[in-house]
Amino acid sequence: MVINNLAPAGWTGMSAGSKPTGQVHPRSLALLAREGIATEGYYSKSWDNLPQTPDIVITVCASAAGETCPAYLGPALRSHWGVEDPAHATGTDAEIDAAFMRAYRILRHRIETFLALPLAALQNDPARLKAELDRIGALL
């Protein structure tokens, strides 16, 4: 995951969804490999199978914005960083690859912006952290 490649020690990002396919899209894996991000052990998984309750839940696909997260996620801070799902892109191979790169660049920029926040100060101010996460979700 991109966040695990960029985040400071002690931070762990997890990826999951409501309708996992069981595999990560091959173009996603290829793009991450080109960007120098290890992908060993990656697979598509349900949010019902996360090993721990996350502190922050960020949804990224347009359809996820209106979905209800499982109850066990409890009081996790939530934000939506919608990005067009490149798996639905059509066209030439170059156009489809460009859609994957566009989604990657948007998400990477948002992750870098998030990690540049004064996180130590924000951890005790959930309302401000939520506002920052929502602001970041609008960045391209």
C-alpha positions in Angstrom: 0.0 0.0 0.0 1.2 3.5 -0.8 0.7 4.8 2.7 2.8 2.0 4.2 5.6 3.0 1.8 5.4 6.7 2.8 4.3 6.7 6.5 6.7 6.9 9.5 7.5 3.9 11.5 4.6 2.6 13.6 1.9 3.6 11.1 0.1 0.8 9.3 -2.4 1.2 6.5 -4.9 -1.5 5.6 -7.0 -1.9 2.5 -10.4 -3.6 2.4 -13.7 -3.2 0.8 -17.3 -4.3 0.9 -17.2 -6.5 -2.3 -13.7 -8.0 -2.6 -12.8 -9.9 -5.7 -10.1 -11.9 -4.1 -7.3 -10.4 -6.2 -5.7 -7.0 -6.7 -6.1 -5.7 -10.3 -2.9 -6.7 -12.3 -2.5 -3.2 -13.6 -2.5 -1.8 -10.0 0.2 -4.3 -9.0 2.3 -3.5 -12.1 2.0 0.3 -11.4 3.0 -0.1 -7.8 6.0 -2.2 -8.8 7.1 0.4 -11.3 6.8 3.0 -8.5 9.0 0.8 -6.3 6.3 -0.2 -3.9 6.4 -3.8 -2.7 3.2 -5.8 -3.4 4.0 -9.2 -2.0 1.0 -10.7 -0.2 -1.5 -8.2 -1.5 -5.0 -9.5 -2.1 -8.5 -8.1 -2.2 -10.2 -8.6 1.2 -13.4 -7.8 2.9 -13.5 -5.1 5.6 -15.2 -7.8 7.7 -11.8 -9.5 7.9 -9.5 -6.7 9.0 -7.1 -7.9 11.7 -7.8 -4.8 13.9 -10.2 -1.9 14.2 -8.8 1.0 12.3 -8.5 4.5 13.8 -9.4 6.2 10.5 -11.5 4.8 7.6 -11.0 6.5 4.3 -13.2 5.4 1.4 -11.9 6.0 -2.1 -14.3 4.8 -4.7 -17.4 6.7 -5.6 -19.8 3.9 -4.7 -18.3 3.6 -1.2 -19.3 7.1 -0.1 -22.8 6.0 0.7 -22.1 2.5 2.0 -22.5 1.7 5.7 -19.4 0.5 7.3 -19.6 -2.6 9.5 -20.6 -1.9 13.1 -17.4 -3.3 14.5 -15.5 -0.3 13.0 -17.3 1.6 15.8 -16.1 5.1 16.3 -13.5 5.2 13.6 -13.0 8.6 12.1 -14.3 8.5 8.6 -13.6 10.6 5.4 -14.2 10.1 1.7 -11.4 10.6 -0.8 -13.3 9.6 -4.0 -11.3 8.7 -7.0 -12.6 7.3 -10.3 -12.1 3.5 -10.2 -9.5 2.9 -13.0 -10.6 -0.8 -13.2 -13.7 0.6 -15.1 -11.6 2.5 -17.6 -12.0 1.6 -21.3 -10.0 2.5 -24.4 -6.5 1.6 -25.5 -3.9 0.0 -23.2 -2.3 3.4 -23.0 -5.6 5.1 -22.0 -6.3 2.5 -19.4 -2.8 2.7 -18.0 -3.2 6.5 -17.8 -6.4 6.0 -15.8 -4.5 3.9 -13.3 -1.7 6.4 -13.1 -4.2 9.3 -12.6 -5.8 7.5 -9.7 -2.4 6.7 -8.2 -1.1 10.2 -8.4 -4.3 11.7 -6.8 -4.2 9.2 -3.9 -0.4 9.6 -3.5 -0.8 13.4 -3.4 -3.5 13.1 -0.8 -1.5 10.7 1.3 1.5 12.9 1.2 -0.6 15.9 2.2 -2.1 13.9 5.1 1.3 12.8 6.3 2.5 16.5 6.2 -0.2 17.5 8.7 0.8 18.2 12.4 -0.5 14.8 13.3 0.7 14.8 16.9 -1.4 18.0 17.5 -4.4 16.7 15.5 -4.7 13.3 17.3 -6.3 15.1 20.3 -8.6 17.2 18.1 -10.9 14.7 16.1 -13.1 17.5 14.7 -10.1 19.3 13.3 -8.5 16.1 12.0 -11.8 15.2 10.3 -12.0 18.7 8.7 -8.4 18.3 7.4 -9.2 14.8 6.0 -12.3 16.1 4.3 -10.3 19.0 2.8 -7.6 16.6 1.5 -10.3 14.5 -0.1 -11.1 17.3 -2.4 -7.5 17.7 -3.7 -6.5 16.5 -7.1 
